[in-house]
Amino acid sequence: MKIEIWSDYVCPFCYIGKRRLEEAIQEFPHKEQIDLVFRSFELDPNTKNDNDLNIHEALAKKYGMSIEQAKQMNENVGQQAKDVGLTYQFDTMIPTNSFDAHRLAKFAEEHGKAQEMNERLLKAYFTDSKKISDIEILADLAEEIGLDRERTLNVLKGSEYGQLVRQDEAEAKQIGITGVPFFVLNQKYAISGAQPTETFINALNMVWEEENEKKSLKIINTSKSEYCTDEGCEISEE
């Protein structure tokens, strides 16, 4: 079963949704046959690499709310993260652009490190308070998961893999994705948002059953006819 995940590394619900899906997969009896594919989606492509606002101020400005309201909202999200074993450090989080992080993920995917890189980027932003637009930091993260640091740095200094990011975003637009996380199962079924683990479990089982059920034909003729089996032939008597 192929599961494509559209997400952004600065999206708090993307990390939560990823973890809930992983919890569901662990309970899925056919988990060895699941292929996770990570797709790029930028919530705000115009975000600057260097931002004078902290995460609470940025949220307040974006949604026209007070700083206290933004802090309360972040606290609520942080509790949801905690419920799935994640720690969000909102007070030290660094709002920034995620385009180069997505390019890095594509580079890592080419080298068989997609899952490790996606997990590390999310943890870097939400837990470790790393500036994930800084290519030196990104190169360090790549080295942590076993990629060559100098090769990674050379990639990030150029424009490689940017087109793959844009292709994912164009496909997202084409199929009507306006928010993330967004999960597509076998290119036929969709789950929007960081749904509860139980929702993912039910979806996995439903898709597996529908995609693997035995196909049987409904006989529509109403009169007897001539046919043969390995036991002999039947001839209609009319």
N, C-alpha and C positions, 0 to 999 in steps of 0.2 A: 504494500500500500504506500503510495507516494503522498507525502504531506508537505505542501509548500507553505512557508510561513513568511508573510510580509510583515516587517517590523522595522523600528528605528531604535538606535542605541541610546537615545535620550527620551524614550517613551517609557514611563514607569510601569504601565500596564503590560508592555511587551515582555518584560522580564518575568512578571507575575504570570502572564499567560503561558509563557514558555515553560515555566516550572510546573504549572498545573497540567499542561499537556504531557510533560515528562512523567508526572505522577500517574496519569492515566495509562500511558504506554507501559509502565511497569506492571500494571494489573491486566494488561491485554495479553491473552494467550498466544497471539501470533506476533509478538513484538519484534521477533527476529526478522520479520518480513516487512518492516516499516522503513521507508527511506525518507529521512528528513532533508528538505531542501530549503535553504534560507534565501529570502528575496529582499531586495532593498526598497526602502520607502523613507523619504525624508518628510517629517512633519512640517518643517519650515526650512526650505532650501535657502532662504534669505538670511537666516541667522548668521551673525558674524562670528568669526573665530574668537575674537576678543570682545567680551561683554562686560560692561561696567556694573551690571545688575547681578545680584545673587539670585538663587532659584526662586526664593519667595517673592522678591521684587519683580522678577521677570513674569511670574505667574500672575501677580496682582495687576501688572500693566496689561498683560495679554487679555485678561478676562474682566478688567474694570472692577476689581474688588480691592478691599483693604489688605494691608500686609498681614494683619491678624487672621483674616479670612483665608488668605493663601496658606498661611502656616497651618491652620486647622485642616485645610484640604490635604496638604502634604502629610500631616500627621495621620489622617485617615488612610491615605494610600500606603504610608509606611507600615501601618498595622496589618493591612492586607498582605504586604510583602513579608512581614514577620510570620504570618500564619503559614506561609509556604517555605519558611526557613531562610528568608533573605533579609539582609540588613541594609536599609537605605539611610544614607547620611546626608539629609537635605541641607543641613546648615553649612556644609563644606562642599556641596556639589557645585560643579563649574559649568554653567550653561555655555554651550558652544555649538558650532556647526559639526554635523556628523558625516559629511560627504566623504572625507578621506578615510574615516573608519569603515564606511561601506566599501570603498575601494580595497582597503586592506582585507576585508572579509572575502572579497572575490579572489584576491591573490591567494589567500589561505585555502580557499575551496579548491583552487587549481592544484594545490599541493596536498590535498587530502586532509586538511585541518579545519574544515568549515565549522564543525560543531565546537571544537575547542576554542576557535577564534571568536565565535559569536558569544559563547559563555564568558570568555575573558573580557571582551569589550563591554558587555553589560555590567559585569562586576566592577570593572575599572571605573565606569561612570557613576554608578549608583552607590557602590560600597567604598571604593578606594579614593573617590574624589579626584580622579585623573582628568586632565584636559585632553579629551580624545580627538581634538583637532591638531594637536601638536605632533608632528611627524616623528620627532625623536622619542616621544612617549609611546607612540604607536609601534615604532620599531622595537622598543623594549618589550612591549606586550607580545609582539610576534616572536621574539627570541624566547620568551618564557614558555611558549607552546611548541618550541622546536624548529622554528623557521630561522633562516639565516638573516641576521640583523642587517648586514650591509646590503644584501640583495633587496630586502624589504625597504630599506631607506631609499635606495635608488629608485624603486618603483614609486614610492610616495612623493619623491621630489619631482617626478614627471606627471604624466596624465594617464598612465596605463590603468586599465580596468574601469575607468570612468564611464566608458560607453556601456559596459555591462550593467552598471548601476542605473544608467538612464534607460536601458532596455527594460529592466525590472519595473521602473517607475512608469514607463509607457504602458506596459502590460497591465499594471495595476489600474491605471486610468481607463484602459480599454474594457476591463471586466467590471468596472464600477467600484473599485476600492477607494474609499474616501477617508478611512481611518484605520489605525492599527492598534493591536495585532489583528491580523486577518489570516485565517487558515483555509487552505483549499486541499481537499482530499480527493485524490485520483482525478483531478481536473473536472470534477462533476459536483462536488458537495462543498459547501462553505460554512465556516463558523466565524462569526464576527465578534471580536472583543475577548477579554480575558475571562472566559466563562468558567464556572465552577468545574472542578475535576470530574465530578459525576457526569456533567454534560459531555465532556470529552470522551469519557469511558463509553457512554451510550452511543456517541457518534461513531467511534471506532468499531464497536460491535455491529451497529446498523450497516455501516458501509461494507464491512467484511462479509456480512450475511448476504447483502444485496449483490455484491460483486462476485460472490463465490457460490451462490445457491445453484443447485442443479436445475438446468433448463428442461422443462417438460412441455410437450406440445398438447394442445387441446384438440381432440378429434371433433370435427364439425359436421361430418357427414351423418345423416340420420338413418340411412338404409344399410342393410348388410351388403358386403361386397366380397369379391374373390380375393383371397390372400393366402400366403403360405408362411409357415413357421418351420422350425426344425423338426416338428412332430408331424408335419404333413400339410396338406392344402385344404382350404375350405372353399366350397363352391356354393354360391347362393342359390336357393331354390325358390324361384318366383314363377 
